[in-house]
Amino acid sequence: MNIKEIVKTVEQTQSFRDFKKQFPKAYFVHIFSMTKQPLQLGYFDEDSELITIFDVSKGVQNEQSAPFREPNKKAITPLDI
């Protein structure tokens, strides 16, 4: 499965659709994987300034957290796949 298919699969879950209703401006910003850990997709919402992580293996929202970024940098750009 390629990255575009993975993103599409997560974005078709009910959990993701519910998330987009609450955060309609959120956009895809990262994909992350560690050995023996589920693949994760991150979506950033500018209004709340939070990144929401989705566990690909379960297709569910895991957590929300503030992004790590350089001081005085506001923009987090979408990941173009």
Secondary structure, DSSP 8 states (H G I E B T S, - for coil): --HHHHHHHHHTSHHHHHHHHH-TT-EEEEEE--TTS--EEEEEETTTTEEEEEETTTTEEEEEE-----TT---------
